[in-house]
Amino acid sequence: DQQVKQNSPSLSVQEGRISILNCDYTNSMFDYFLWYKKYPAEGPTFLISISSIKDKNEDGRFTVFLNKSAKHLSLHIVPSQPGDSAVYFCAASSSGGAGSYQLTFGKGTKLSVIP
Amino acid sequence: EADIYQTPRYLVIGTGKKITLECSQTMGHDKMYWYQQDPGMELHLIHYSYGVNSTEKGDLSSESTVSRIRTEHFPLTLESARPSHTSQYLCASSALYEQYFGPGTRLTVT
């Protein structure tokens, strides 16, 4: 059973507009969330993270929003650029127990930014 | 800038061969991980280590083995490769939650 779900396999956005990538989770023990970007034939690159004590974290063009009651987070990219075209993975972790620091990943959303 | 290296980047090998995928990091991270990923799928954790001489299996059952004799080095070995092992193998390291990944090894077993 998938604990981290990215229900949109793909997303197309016009250059300059906002890209919104969504992620849902089911495990209430998750308290730290991350977004990664992956180009073909490369490893994922860490983008931005958020702790469950916050509801928003911003880094340049990237903002992550966390809604704990809905078990939902989203990544906003503004403005979108053609170089942002990649697969974006949502990941989650819990701070306690044997699984501390281990990440559970979603299946990814392929973002295409159209010039 | 994360410094984590994997070799080889691409490997095509015949069934039954023994292979070792190399992973090294220069960040001094205690924690290291191996993931397996197929196209369109999530990354699956197959092995992890939280320090020298400490290794554990991950969520995804794997016929591979790992060792952690030095902090910076975390090789993965397949004793007898099979076509079902064809996949991308990603190595990562971390100090805390943020994991930094190497470029991956694309393995094809014929």
Backbone of each chain as ProteinMPNN parsed JSONL, in Angstrom:
{"seq_chain_A": "DQQVKQNSPSLSVQEGRISILNCDYTNSMFDYFLWYKKYPAEGPTFLISISSIKDKNEDGRFTVFLNKSAKHLSLHIVPSQPGDSAVYFCAASSSGGAGSYQLTFGKGTKLSVIP", "coords_chain_A": {"N_chain_A": [[0.846, -1.184, 0.0], [0.647, 2.13, -0.983], [2.241, 4.704, 0.723], [2.913, 7.266, 0.184], [1.631, 9.361, -2.168], [1.517, 10.446, -5.476], [-0.646, 11.646, -7.481], [-0.84, 12.649, -10.032], [0.561, 11.744, -12.935], [1.755, 13.307, -14.858], [2.349, 16.728, -15.913], [1.719, 19.673, -17.652], [2.902, 22.924, -18.297], [2.808, 26.351, -19.126], [5.644, 28.345, -19.957], [6.743, 30.693, -17.542], [4.404, 30.682, -16.112], [2.671, 29.441, -13.147], [3.657, 26.391, -11.644], [2.138, 23.683, -10.094], [2.616, 21.07, -8.032], [1.37, 18.151, -6.606], [0.991, 16.168, -3.59], [0.08, 13.449, -1.596], [-0.193, 11.871, 1.592], [-0.393, 8.963, 3.721], [0.485, 7.981, 6.136], [0.415, 8.872, 9.413], [2.568, 9.229, 11.013], [4.579, 10.417, 9.644], [6.701, 13.215, 9.59], [8.383, 14.88, 8.315], [9.121, 16.315, 5.23], [10.033, 16.145, 1.804], [11.096, 17.428, -1.377], [12.217, 16.299, -4.508], [14.042, 16.616, -7.544], [14.377, 15.142, -10.708], [16.345, 14.412, -13.455], [16.418, 12.543, -16.565], [18.45, 9.619, -16.511], [20.014, 10.557, -14.443], [20.805, 11.055, -10.929], [18.384, 11.791, -8.298], [17.883, 15.213, -7.311], [18.044, 17.145, -4.42], [15.535, 19.474, -3.538], [13.818, 21.086, -1.814], [12.587, 21.237, 1.549], [10.3, 20.481, 4.289], [9.324, 20.78, 7.627], [6.991, 19.227, 9.883], [6.188, 21.063, 11.741], [5.854, 23.397, 10.526], [3.932, 25.243, 8.053], [4.603, 26.208, 5.659], [7.317, 26.658, 3.426], [9.876, 28.432, 1.861], [11.998, 28.876, -0.954], [13.594, 30.734, -2.991], [12.36, 30.407, -6.206], [10.814, 28.299, -5.471], [8.269, 26.956, -3.455], [7.019, 25.194, -0.728], [4.053, 23.851, 0.534], [2.341, 22.708, 3.394], [-0.324, 20.806, 4.527], [-1.377, 19.525, 7.263], [-3.688, 18.426, 8.399], [-5.097, 17.539, 6.222], [-3.311, 15.812, 5.237], [-1.595, 16.482, 3.104], [0.636, 17.83, 0.714], [2.148, 20.424, -1.266], [4.058, 21.553, -4.055], [5.086, 24.582, -5.271], [6.096, 26.25, -8.147], [7.348, 29.172, -9.226], [8.39, 31.832, -11.312], [7.651, 29.324, -13.777], [10.179, 27.624, -15.615], [11.737, 26.522, -18.679], [13.929, 24.841, -18.037], [13.052, 23.657, -15.76], [11.746, 21.412, -16.429], [11.299, 18.129, -15.703], [11.252, 15.104, -13.703], [9.458, 15.143, -10.721], [9.789, 14.207, -7.408], [8.065, 13.452, -4.474], [8.799, 13.024, -1.031], [8.797, 11.407, 2.172], [9.361, 11.3, 5.739], [9.818, 9.891, 9.025], [10.522, 10.903, 12.378], [10.961, 9.263, 14.505], [11.641, 6.009, 15.983], [12.623, 2.853, 14.406], [12.764, 3.445, 11.737], [13.772, 5.951, 11.345], [14.887, 8.743, 9.531], [14.773, 7.378, 7.153], [13.512, 7.549, 3.853], [10.351, 7.64, 2.279], [9.142, 7.364, -0.902], [7.101, 8.971, -3.424], [5.62, 8.132, -6.671], [6.325, 10.004, -8.498], [5.977, 12.991, -10.538], [5.872, 14.01, -13.81], [7.005, 16.941, -15.021], [6.447, 19.214, -17.576], [7.615, 22.068, -19.038], [6.508, 24.4, -21.174], [7.932, 26.302, -23.716]], "CA_chain_A": [[0.0, 0.0, 0.0], [1.496, 3.303, -1.098], [2.082, 5.668, 1.806], [3.095, 8.595, -0.414], [0.976, 9.263, -3.472], [1.493, 11.57, -6.395], [-1.704, 11.128, -8.342], [-0.72, 13.15, -11.403], [1.819, 11.265, -13.523], [2.375, 14.334, -15.693], [1.783, 18.077, -15.838], [2.295, 20.609, -18.629], [2.681, 24.31, -17.883], [3.432, 27.351, -19.996], [6.758, 29.083, -19.358], [6.353, 31.921, -16.865], [3.228, 30.475, -15.272], [2.926, 28.676, -11.93], [3.509, 24.932, -11.645], [1.731, 23.175, -8.777], [2.715, 19.617, -7.956], [0.686, 17.718, -5.393], [1.429, 14.929, -2.955], [-0.721, 13.048, -0.437], [0.41, 10.79, 2.374], [-1.36, 8.283, 4.58], [1.092, 7.63, 7.418], [0.373, 10.038, 10.297], [3.858, 9.35, 11.701], [5.485, 11.238, 8.842], [6.793, 14.566, 10.11], [9.352, 15.655, 7.541], [8.761, 16.083, 3.837], [11.044, 16.671, 0.897], [10.873, 17.352, -2.815], [13.406, 16.057, -5.31], [13.91, 16.789, -8.992], [15.222, 14.133, -11.354], [16.478, 14.366, -14.913], [16.692, 11.186, -17.033], [19.814, 9.094, -16.405], [20.74, 11.189, -13.352], [20.206, 10.848, -9.624], [17.526, 12.898, -7.833], [18.512, 16.372, -6.68], [17.215, 17.712, -3.368], [15.05, 20.814, -3.86], [13.291, 21.84, -0.683], [11.964, 20.367, 2.548], [9.474, 21.155, 5.284], [9.014, 20.031, 8.846], [5.562, 19.265, 10.205], [5.869, 22.188, 12.632], [5.605, 24.542, 9.657], [2.979, 24.984, 6.983], [5.122, 26.782, 4.42], [8.743, 26.921, 3.354], [10.122, 29.072, 0.572], [13.396, 28.983, -1.36], [13.629, 31.259, -4.348], [11.128, 30.173, -6.986], [10.147, 27.096, -4.973], [7.578, 27.038, -2.174], [6.29, 23.982, -0.362], [2.964, 24.061, 1.486], [1.952, 21.477, 4.079], [-1.614, 20.796, 5.205], [-1.299, 18.294, 8.038], [-5.006, 17.836, 8.63], [-5.482, 16.866, 4.986], [-2.179, 14.957, 4.847], [-1.356, 16.921, 1.735], [1.597, 18.899, 0.505], [2.269, 20.823, -2.656], [5.243, 22.309, -4.455], [4.78, 25.625, -6.232], [7.264, 26.787, -8.845], [6.935, 30.419, -9.864], [7.74, 31.387, -12.541], [8.194, 28.082, -14.336], [11.158, 27.804, -16.689], [11.949, 25.262, -19.428], [14.885, 24.004, -17.322], [12.364, 22.96, -14.672], [11.166, 20.178, -16.968], [11.942, 16.995, -15.047], [10.33, 14.355, -12.838], [9.521, 15.621, -9.345], [9.414, 13.199, -6.425], [7.749, 13.808, -3.095], [9.29, 11.997, -0.108], [8.407, 11.668, 3.555], [10.12, 10.554, 6.73], [9.395, 10.081, 10.406], [11.7, 11.175, 13.204], [11.105, 8.33, 15.6], [11.596, 4.589, 15.688], [13.688, 2.235, 13.623], [12.795, 3.979, 10.374], [14.183, 7.353, 11.344], [15.708, 9.248, 8.422], [14.476, 6.708, 5.898], [12.546, 8.274, 3.043], [9.373, 6.927, 1.469], [8.952, 8.197, -2.086], [5.995, 8.8, -4.359], [6.019, 7.647, -7.984], [6.817, 11.112, -9.292], [5.173, 13.704, -11.525], [6.718, 14.555, -14.869], [6.644, 18.316, -15.362], [6.941, 19.746, -18.847], [7.392, 23.511, -19.144], [6.479, 24.688, -22.61], [8.398, 27.682, -23.983]], "C_chain_A": [[0.888, 1.244, 0.0], [1.215, 4.295, 0.012], [2.263, 7.099, 1.328], [2.583, 8.511, -1.852], [1.088, 10.573, -4.244], [0.562, 11.144, -7.519], [-1.65, 11.635, -9.774], [0.594, 12.678, -11.985], [2.532, 12.344, -14.333], [1.623, 15.651, -15.575], [2.49, 18.938, -16.878], [1.91, 22.021, -18.253], [3.4, 25.224, -18.871], [4.562, 28.047, -19.243], [6.248, 30.392, -18.746], [5.163, 31.777, -15.936], [3.634, 29.675, -14.029], [2.74, 27.185, -12.186], [3.152, 24.518, -10.227], [1.742, 21.659, -8.826], [2.198, 19.172, -6.594], [1.162, 16.362, -4.896], [0.533, 14.669, -1.743], [-0.008, 11.919, 0.3], [-0.622, 10.201, 3.327], [-0.819, 8.013, 5.977], [1.164, 8.872, 8.312], [1.671, 10.208, 11.082], [4.865, 10.189, 10.91], [5.489, 12.66, 9.395], [7.848, 15.41, 9.398], [9.168, 15.281, 6.092], [9.753, 16.795, 2.925], [10.554, 16.558, -0.543], [12.215, 17.199, -3.524], [13.036, 16.243, -6.783], [14.85, 15.787, -9.65], [15.167, 14.281, -12.87], [16.756, 12.922, -15.327], [18.17, 10.839, -16.902], [20.658, 9.823, -15.367], [20.084, 10.816, -12.024], [19.316, 12.009, -9.237], [18.35, 13.984, -7.162], [17.563, 16.947, -5.644], [16.832, 19.153, -3.713], [14.727, 21.609, -2.602], [12.63, 20.866, 0.278], [11.108, 21.19, 3.497], [9.237, 20.213, 6.452], [7.538, 20.191, 9.16], [5.189, 20.392, 11.171], [5.616, 23.464, 11.831], [4.502, 24.207, 8.672], [3.454, 25.551, 5.652], [6.631, 26.938, 4.539], [9.062, 27.388, 1.947], [11.622, 29.128, 0.31], [13.421, 29.433, -2.812], [12.311, 31.065, -5.059], [10.293, 29.02, -6.445], [9.539, 27.336, -3.586], [6.862, 25.727, -1.927], [5.271, 24.349, 0.71], [2.58, 22.716, 2.092], [0.621, 21.685, 4.787], [-1.715, 19.478, 5.968], [-2.655, 17.635, 8.216], [-5.473, 17.071, 7.407], [-4.428, 15.862, 4.539], [-1.806, 15.229, 3.378], [-0.242, 17.96, 1.706], [1.681, 19.205, -0.979], [3.543, 21.625, -2.848], [4.812, 23.302, -5.52], [6.082, 26.138, -6.838], [6.79, 28.022, -9.609], [8.146, 31.33, -10.095], [8.394, 30.116, -13.061], [9.109, 28.41, -15.513], [11.352, 26.479, -17.423], [12.922, 24.306, -18.73], [14.277, 23.272, -16.132], [11.749, 21.648, -15.145], [11.959, 18.98, -16.463], [10.85, 16.185, -14.342], [10.55, 14.824, -11.404], [8.981, 14.55, -8.402], [9.142, 13.857, -5.082], [8.256, 12.678, -2.208], [8.925, 12.402, 1.312], [9.207, 10.799, 4.497], [9.512, 10.784, 8.105], [10.638, 10.165, 11.284], [11.9, 10.162, 14.308], [11.144, 6.893, 15.138], [12.715, 4.122, 14.784], [13.817, 2.836, 12.24], [13.215, 5.412, 10.287], [15.137, 7.633, 10.196], [15.494, 8.491, 7.125], [13.394, 7.489, 5.169], [11.635, 7.301, 2.311], [8.995, 7.858, 0.32], [7.618, 7.924, -2.765], [6.538, 8.358, -5.713], [6.498, 8.758, -8.911], [5.781, 11.708, -10.222], [6.124, 14.305, -12.545], [6.202, 15.925, -15.272], [7.274, 18.7, -16.693], [6.586, 21.226, -18.898], [7.567, 23.891, -20.607], [6.898, 26.122, -22.866], [7.343, 28.514, -24.716]], "O_chain_A": [[1.761, 1.401, 0.854], [0.066, 4.686, 0.218], [1.82, 8.039, 1.988], [3.049, 7.693, -2.645], [0.794, 11.652, -3.729], [0.945, 10.374, -8.399], [-2.343, 11.105, -10.643], [1.651, 13.158, -11.576], [3.754, 12.311, -14.484], [0.451, 15.698, -15.2], [3.718, 18.929, -16.97], [0.755, 22.3, -17.932], [4.47, 24.892, -19.379], [4.455, 28.306, -18.044], [5.437, 31.101, -19.343], [4.928, 32.627, -15.078], [4.792, 29.284, -13.88], [1.794, 26.769, -12.854], [3.79, 24.953, -9.268], [0.977, 21.042, -9.566], [2.547, 19.748, -5.563], [1.66, 15.531, -5.656], [0.265, 15.579, -0.958], [0.694, 11.112, -0.309], [-1.597, 10.857, 3.691], [-1.6, 7.833, 6.911], [1.891, 9.817, 8.004], [1.857, 11.226, 11.749], [5.883, 10.618, 11.452], [4.434, 13.245, 9.64], [8.163, 16.518, 9.83], [9.069, 14.104, 5.745], [10.241, 17.883, 3.228], [9.72, 15.717, -0.876], [13.199, 17.861, -3.195], [11.891, 16.055, -7.195], [15.983, 15.603, -9.204], [14.097, 14.277, -13.479], [17.276, 12.147, -14.525], [19.036, 11.677, -17.155], [21.885, 9.727, -15.395], [18.955, 10.325, -11.994], [19.462, 13.104, -9.779], [19.373, 13.715, -6.531], [16.4, 17.21, -5.949], [17.675, 19.95, -4.122], [15.298, 22.673, -2.361], [12.167, 19.799, -0.127], [11.173, 22.419, 3.515], [8.987, 19.02, 6.281], [6.909, 21.169, 8.755], [4.006, 20.648, 11.396], [5.214, 24.486, 12.389], [4.169, 23.039, 8.473], [2.783, 25.393, 4.631], [7.157, 27.297, 5.592], [8.585, 26.818, 0.965], [12.416, 29.389, 1.214], [13.288, 28.629, -3.734], [11.265, 31.502, -4.579], [9.179, 28.79, -6.915], [10.197, 27.842, -2.677], [6.178, 25.207, -2.809], [5.581, 25.062, 1.665], [2.503, 21.708, 1.388], [0.462, 22.631, 5.557], [-2.087, 18.449, 5.404], [-2.756, 16.408, 8.187], [-6.169, 16.064, 7.532], [-4.635, 15.139, 3.564], [-1.722, 14.321, 2.552], [-0.179, 18.85, 2.554], [1.34, 18.382, -1.829], [4.035, 22.283, -1.931], [4.245, 22.923, -6.544], [7.045, 26.423, -6.125], [5.953, 27.937, -10.508], [8.881, 31.586, -9.141], [9.573, 29.87, -12.803], [8.858, 29.331, -16.29], [11.149, 25.417, -16.834], [12.758, 23.089, -18.821], [14.899, 22.377, -15.561], [11.28, 20.856, -14.327], [13.145, 18.837, -16.761], [9.673, 16.543, -14.384], [11.685, 14.895, -10.931], [7.868, 14.054, -8.574], [9.902, 14.71, -4.624], [8.16, 11.508, -2.577], [8.765, 13.585, 1.615], [9.672, 9.718, 4.135], [8.782, 11.751, 8.321], [11.673, 9.575, 10.974], [12.923, 10.2, 14.991], [10.726, 6.586, 14.021], [13.627, 4.876, 14.443], [14.881, 2.745, 11.628], [13.033, 6.043, 9.246], [16.063, 6.868, 9.928], [15.989, 8.921, 6.083], [12.476, 8.025, 5.789], [12.08, 6.277, 1.792], [8.579, 8.996, 0.541], [7.076, 6.821, -2.701], [7.748, 8.223, -5.894], [7.021, 8.483, -9.991], [4.837, 11.039, -10.641], [7.064, 15.017, -12.192], [5.098, 16.054, -15.8], [8.475, 18.53, -16.903], [5.416, 21.599, -18.813], [8.637, 23.72, -21.19], [6.311, 27.054, -22.317], [7.577, 29.686, -25.012]]}, "seq_chain_B": "EADIYQTPRYLVIGTGKKITLECSQTMGHDKMYWYQQDPGMELHLIHYSYGVNSTEKGDLSSESTVSRIRTEHFPLTLESARPSHTSQYLCASSALYEQYFGPGTRLTVT", "coords_chain_B": {"N_chain_B": [[27.432, 21.819, -2.598], [26.784, 18.525, -3.341], [28.839, 15.688, -2.966], [28.955, 12.806, -4.227], [29.61, 9.707, -5.557], [29.206, 7.342, -8.163], [30.067, 4.286, -9.664], [30.041, 1.65, -12.111], [28.592, 3.985, -14.526], [26.938, 2.941, -16.451], [26.105, -0.436, -17.143], [26.26, -3.445, -18.816], [25.626, -6.772, -18.625], [26.083, -10.334, -18.563], [23.841, -13.035, -17.675], [24.268, -14.591, -14.517], [26.734, -13.579, -13.847], [28.978, -12.101, -11.435], [28.702, -8.991, -9.865], [29.836, -5.761, -8.771], [28.664, -2.76, -7.589], [29.869, 0.459, -7.229], [30.017, 2.961, -4.677], [30.771, 6.076, -3.42], [31.283, 8.684, -1.031], [32.178, 12.028, -0.164], [31.478, 13.61, 1.901], [31.485, 12.953, 4.513], [29.273, 11.802, 5.664], [27.328, 9.879, 7.955], [25.217, 8.219, 7.301], [24.155, 6.044, 4.756], [22.661, 4.892, 1.681], [21.037, 2.532, -0.5], [19.072, 2.517, -3.377], [16.578, 1.176, -5.577], [15.291, 1.787, -8.759], [12.727, 1.759, -11.12], [11.532, 2.813, -14.361], [9.03, 5.321, -14.154], [8.27, 4.61, -11.652], [8.32, 4.578, -8.004], [11.198, 5.296, -5.887], [12.772, 2.566, -4.41], [13.87, 1.486, -1.301], [16.631, -0.553, -0.767], [18.893, -1.236, 0.736], [20.502, -0.001, 3.714], [22.727, 1.989, 5.742], [23.838, 3.069, 8.856], [26.259, 3.639, 9.815], [29.771, 2.745, 10.119], [30.373, -0.719, 9.712], [27.727, -1.351, 10.092], [24.85, -2.475, 8.665], [21.682, -2.718, 7.03], [18.745, -4.33, 5.736], [16.442, -2.962, 3.385], [13.071, -1.899, 2.566], [12.381, -3.168, 0.199], [12.725, -6.359, -0.997], [15.806, -7.79, -1.781], [18.314, -9.456, -3.686], [20.834, -8.666, -3.416], [23.914, -7.738, -1.693], [25.533, -5.702, 0.802], [28.309, -3.745, 2.067], [29.997, -1.972, 4.694], [32.736, -0.808, 5.37], [34.328, 1.354, 5.481], [33.661, 4.787, 6.224], [33.181, 6.374, 3.992], [32.549, 4.705, 1.88], [30.386, 2.485, 0.192], [29.697, -0.198, -1.107], [27.721, -2.214, -3.369], [26.838, -5.545, -3.976], [26.073, -8.039, -6.343], [25.788, -11.41, -6.399], [25.094, -13.242, -8.375], [24.023, -12.292, -11.27], [20.78, -11.641, -12.639], [18.236, -11.402, -15.246], [16.026, -10.147, -14.027], [17.193, -8.35, -12.349], [17.698, -6.12, -13.76], [17.723, -2.683, -13.813], [17.677, 0.708, -12.463], [20.144, 1.714, -10.202], [20.505, 3.55, -7.324], [22.567, 5.426, -5.247], [22.798, 7.0, -2.064], [23.532, 9.523, 0.42], [23.407, 10.863, 3.77], [23.299, 13.373, 6.37], [21.277, 14.066, 8.093], [17.949, 14.319, 7.443], [17.882, 15.167, 4.716], [18.716, 13.622, 1.832], [21.421, 12.989, -0.32], [22.054, 12.285, -3.638], [23.876, 10.039, -5.756], [24.85, 9.795, -9.277], [23.763, 7.456, -10.231], [23.583, 3.997, -11.359], [22.956, 2.396, -14.298], [21.827, -0.708, -14.794], [21.88, -3.479, -16.887], [20.91, -6.723, -17.402], [21.562, -9.411, -19.396]], "CA_chain_B": [[27.412, 20.827, -3.671], [26.933, 17.169, -2.828], [29.866, 14.927, -3.646], [28.73, 11.375, -4.104], [30.021, 9.159, -6.839], [28.851, 5.951, -8.438], [30.628, 3.676, -10.864], [30.01, 2.373, -13.382], [27.327, 4.656, -14.812], [26.152, 1.983, -17.231], [26.705, -1.776, -17.14], [25.513, -4.518, -19.467], [26.324, -7.968, -18.182], [25.344, -11.557, -18.814], [23.258, -13.756, -16.535], [25.162, -15.428, -13.723], [27.971, -12.889, -13.476], [29.034, -11.358, -10.176], [29.003, -7.571, -10.106], [29.862, -4.839, -7.632], [28.417, -1.354, -7.908], [30.611, 1.252, -6.274], [29.454, 4.225, -4.237], [31.629, 6.775, -2.465], [30.914, 10.072, -0.743], [33.257, 12.779, 0.476], [30.851, 14.575, 2.803], [31.602, 12.488, 5.888], [27.968, 11.413, 6.18], [27.251, 8.571, 8.584], [24.131, 7.407, 6.751], [24.19, 5.795, 3.325], [21.486, 4.149, 1.239], [20.897, 2.07, -1.875], [17.706, 2.435, -3.88], [16.35, 0.632, -6.905], [14.186, 2.507, -9.359], [12.334, 1.453, -12.489], [10.863, 3.981, -14.967], [7.655, 5.594, -13.761], [7.988, 4.053, -10.33], [9.009, 5.23, -6.899], [12.471, 4.725, -5.451], [12.594, 1.565, -3.359], [15.064, 1.302, -0.483], [17.029, -1.952, -0.69], [19.855, -1.38, 1.829], [20.965, 1.234, 4.309], [23.759, 1.876, 6.77], [23.912, 4.263, 9.687], [27.628, 3.817, 10.261], [30.708, 1.659, 9.779], [30.036, -2.07, 10.18], [26.291, -1.43, 10.336], [24.044, -2.492, 7.444], [20.344, -3.268, 7.2], [17.954, -4.448, 4.514], [15.356, -2.012, 3.286], [11.715, -2.398, 2.399], [12.279, -3.998, -0.992], [13.577, -7.535, -0.922], [16.838, -7.759, -2.808], [19.294, -10.519, -3.584], [22.149, -8.044, -3.318], [24.48, -7.541, -0.365], [26.322, -4.479, 0.924], [29.262, -3.697, 3.161], [30.363, -0.6, 5.081], [33.983, -0.944, 6.11], [34.802, 2.73, 5.651], [32.55, 5.739, 6.232], [32.917, 6.979, 2.69], [32.409, 3.707, 0.83], [29.219, 1.626, 0.45], [29.487, -0.956, -2.343], [26.622, -3.174, -3.46], [27.28, -6.707, -4.757], [25.148, -9.089, -6.793], [26.624, -12.609, -6.586], [24.752, -13.905, -9.63], [23.051, -11.379, -11.885], [19.671, -12.208, -13.428], [17.505, -10.34, -15.977], [15.127, -9.416, -13.121], [17.972, -7.313, -11.671], [17.806, -4.964, -14.64], [17.095, -1.543, -13.146], [18.626, 1.753, -12.097], [20.532, 1.633, -8.804], [20.885, 4.876, -6.859], [23.201, 5.49, -3.934], [22.599, 8.295, -1.433], [24.055, 9.665, 1.77], [22.78, 11.969, 4.49], [23.64, 13.645, 7.755], [19.977, 13.962, 8.749], [16.876, 13.884, 6.552], [18.124, 15.436, 3.298], [19.618, 12.657, 1.229], [22.07, 13.462, -1.543], [22.166, 11.115, -4.486], [24.826, 9.931, -6.843], [24.242, 9.824, -10.612], [23.1, 6.198, -10.523], [24.117, 2.987, -12.278], [21.919, 1.716, -15.076], [22.264, -2.09, -14.971], [21.108, -4.341, -17.785], [21.38, -8.11, -17.366], [21.036, -10.073, -20.601]], "C_chain_B": [[27.69, 19.44, -3.08], [27.965, 16.419, -3.639], [29.673, 13.45, -3.351], [28.851, 10.766, -5.487], [29.597, 7.707, -6.953], [29.534, 5.499, -9.71], [30.253, 2.205, -10.911], [28.688, 3.112, -13.554], [26.384, 3.727, -15.572], [26.88, 0.654, -17.24], [25.752, -2.74, -17.815], [26.286, -5.796, -19.207], [25.452, -9.187, -18.411], [24.852, -12.217, -17.533], [24.31, -14.611, -15.845], [26.449, -14.757, -13.285], [27.839, -12.222, -12.105], [29.418, -9.918, -10.471], [29.03, -6.809, -8.792], [29.663, -3.423, -8.149], [29.053, -0.513, -6.809], [29.893, 2.541, -5.935], [30.391, 4.828, -3.194], [31.136, 8.2, -2.264], [32.028, 10.729, 0.072], [32.719, 13.771, 1.492], [30.945, 14.149, 4.267], [30.277, 12.074, 6.509], [28.016, 10.02, 6.804], [26.279, 7.647, 7.856], [24.28, 7.274, 5.235], [23.099, 4.808, 2.949], [21.684, 3.66, -0.195], [19.414, 1.949, -2.208], [17.723, 1.754, -5.251], [15.157, 1.373, -7.487], [13.967, 2.073, -10.791], [11.549, 2.635, -13.039], [9.416, 4.109, -14.537], [7.282, 5.091, -12.376], [8.73, 4.828, -9.254], [10.372, 4.598, -6.645], [12.187, 3.747, -4.313], [13.916, 1.37, -2.619], [15.399, -0.179, -0.387], [18.053, -2.213, 0.413], [20.142, -0.012, 2.428], [21.986, 0.946, 5.4], [23.806, 3.183, 7.544], [25.316, 4.464, 10.267], [28.487, 2.632, 9.863], [30.298, 0.367, 10.468], [28.573, -2.243, 10.552], [25.552, -1.39, 9.015], [22.71, -3.171, 7.732], [19.682, -3.389, 5.839], [16.814, -3.438, 4.555], [14.024, -2.691, 3.055], [11.594, -3.372, 1.233], [13.259, -5.153, -0.875], [14.575, -7.527, -2.078], [17.805, -8.906, -2.591], [20.703, -9.963, -3.484], [22.612, -7.989, -1.867], [25.307, -6.266, -0.376], [27.327, -4.641, 2.053], [29.579, -2.243, 3.455], [31.585, -0.703, 5.994], [34.605, 0.426, 6.381], [33.609, 3.668, 5.553], [32.166, 6.166, 4.828], [32.512, 5.994, 1.611], [31.287, 2.726, 1.154], [28.914, 0.826, -0.819], [28.337, -1.96, -2.242], [27.053, -4.303, -4.396], [26.103, -7.62, -5.091], [25.984, -10.309, -7.12], [26.36, -13.276, -7.928], [23.636, -13.096, -10.303], [22.013, -12.139, -12.701], [18.964, -11.085, -14.171], [16.571, -9.528, -15.087], [15.853, -8.325, -12.333], [18.162, -6.07, -12.534], [17.02, -3.806, -14.046], [18.12, -0.425, -13.032], [18.877, 1.663, -10.59], [21.101, 2.987, -8.383], [21.443, 4.788, -5.449], [22.996, 6.893, -3.373], [23.279, 8.315, -0.079], [23.377, 10.845, 2.439], [23.411, 12.133, 5.861], [22.371, 13.517, 8.606], [18.953, 13.503, 7.716], [17.203, 14.059, 5.07], [19.152, 14.454, 2.762], [20.136, 13.223, -0.085], [22.448, 12.251, -2.368], [23.337, 11.209, -5.448], [24.094, 9.885, -8.17], [23.543, 8.525, -10.99], [23.905, 5.283, -11.427], [22.93, 2.336, -12.979], [22.436, 0.322, -15.405], [21.308, -2.824, -15.897], [21.724, -5.728, -17.76], [20.729, -8.862, -18.522], [20.986, -11.587, -20.432]], "O_chain_B": [[28.7, 19.224, -2.41], [27.97, 16.5, -4.868], [30.168, 12.924, -2.354], [28.268, 11.252, -6.455], [29.622, 6.949, -5.983], [29.578, 6.225, -10.703], [30.153, 1.565, -9.864], [27.753, 2.877, -12.789], [25.174, 3.739, -15.349], [28.107, 0.604, -17.332], [24.584, -2.845, -17.44], [27.47, -5.889, -19.533], [24.226, -9.086, -18.447], [25.386, -11.98, -16.449], [25.128, -15.266, -16.492], [27.178, -15.291, -12.449], [26.751, -11.836, -11.678], [30.348, -9.658, -11.234], [28.344, -7.161, -7.832], [30.39, -2.952, -9.024], [28.817, -0.734, -5.621], [29.24, 3.145, -6.787], [30.756, 4.177, -2.215], [30.639, 8.841, -3.191], [32.711, 10.089, 0.871], [33.436, 14.684, 1.903], [30.535, 14.891, 5.16], [30.157, 11.999, 7.732], [28.646, 9.105, 6.273], [26.492, 6.436, 7.8], [24.501, 8.257, 4.529], [22.663, 3.998, 3.767], [22.392, 4.277, -0.991], [18.622, 1.378, -1.457], [18.724, 1.759, -5.968], [14.143, 1.569, -6.816], [14.906, 2.024, -11.586], [10.956, 3.389, -12.268], [8.664, 3.135, -14.55], [6.119, 5.141, -11.979], [9.633, 5.617, -9.534], [10.661, 3.504, -7.129], [11.455, 4.063, -3.374], [14.952, 1.121, -3.235], [14.559, -0.98, 0.024], [18.08, -3.31, 0.972], [20.042, 1.009, 1.748], [22.094, -0.17, 5.907], [23.814, 4.266, 6.96], [25.534, 5.343, 11.101], [27.989, 1.638, 9.334], [29.929, 0.357, 11.642], [28.22, -3.189, 11.257], [25.609, -0.385, 8.307], [22.621, -4.075, 8.563], [20.007, -2.653, 4.908], [16.293, -3.106, 5.62], [13.858, -3.884, 3.308], [10.788, -4.301, 1.282], [14.459, -4.957, -0.681], [14.203, -7.279, -3.225], [18.087, -9.286, -1.455], [21.668, -10.727, -3.469], [21.824, -8.167, -0.938], [25.733, -5.803, -1.435], [27.217, -5.544, 2.882], [29.45, -1.382, 2.585], [31.472, -0.686, 7.22], [35.309, 0.626, 7.371], [32.641, 3.361, 4.857], [30.986, 6.304, 4.507], [32.158, 6.416, 0.51], [31.233, 2.19, 2.26], [27.964, 1.148, -1.533], [28.032, -2.477, -1.167], [27.574, -4.048, -5.482], [25.263, -7.925, -4.245], [26.812, -10.258, -8.029], [27.276, -13.813, -8.552], [22.464, -13.209, -9.945], [22.316, -13.134, -13.359], [19.074, -9.925, -13.773], [16.34, -8.349, -15.352], [15.212, -7.471, -11.719], [18.73, -5.078, -12.078], [15.818, -3.915, -13.804], [19.272, -0.572, -13.442], [17.938, 1.551, -9.802], [22.04, 3.502, -8.989], [20.857, 4.153, -4.572], [23.017, 7.869, -4.122], [23.569, 7.269, 0.501], [22.837, 11.725, 1.768], [23.972, 11.199, 6.435], [22.391, 12.937, 9.692], [19.078, 12.407, 7.17], [16.85, 13.209, 4.253], [20.309, 14.452, 3.182], [19.401, 13.845, -0.852], [23.075, 11.313, -1.875], [23.732, 12.288, -5.888], [22.864, 9.929, -8.206], [22.803, 8.491, -11.973], [24.787, 5.726, -12.162], [22.025, 1.801, -12.34], [23.367, 0.173, -16.195], [20.091, -2.794, -15.715], [22.906, -5.899, -18.057], [19.504, -8.94, -18.617], [20.57, -12.298, -21.347]]}, "name": "protein", "num_of_chains": 2, "seq": "DQQVKQNSPSLSVQEGRISILNCDYTNSMFDYFLWYKKYPAEGPTFLISISSIKDKNEDGRFTVFLNKSAKHLSLHIVPSQPGDSAVYFCAASSSGGAGSYQLTFGKGTKLSVIPEADIYQTPRYLVIGTGKKITLECSQTMGHDKMYWYQQDPGMELHLIHYSYGVNSTEKGDLSSESTVSRIRTEHFPLTLESARPSHTSQYLCASSALYEQYFGPGTRLTVT"}
